[in-house]
């Protein structure tokens, strides 16, 4: 499956994505609010991509590699529905790319996937992501203190939900 927007191509992962995704997943700035520490080896990213490929092949994933002008710039979609997730290379931030990718996967979720609601789990320090999700119609539904332990540090979570009836896309 492939989704094409004005500026982006969202496609399933393939093993050739290891190096370009490693440039993102090993970047401390990109990974500042992710659910793991930055990847410290290509092998770690290779395993991550292999799990994306396997989930897609098993029909268990609607997660996509995001390309812009033929270059891999991140990922967006549902590793496990209804939980949405995304990460982009910092060079793409502030250009509306995340919004464009998310609008595409939200349409897929409420269309072909038949979901009635989408959920997001966001580090409360990630103000830009919270703002974006709220602009897309997500509403805060909860908060958990010490929800994640990443690198020995306990981090909180903000939970947001977008119901089909609230979708702005």
Secondary structure, 3 states (H helix, E strand, C coil): CEEECCCEEEECCCHHHHHHHHHHHCCCCCCCCCCCCCCCCHHHHHHHHHHHHHHHHCCCCEEEEEEECCEEEEEEEEEECCEEEEEECHHHCCCCHHHHHHHHHHHHHHCCCCCCEEEEEECCCCHHHHHHHHHCCCEEEEEEEEEEEECCEEEEEEEEEEEHHHCCC
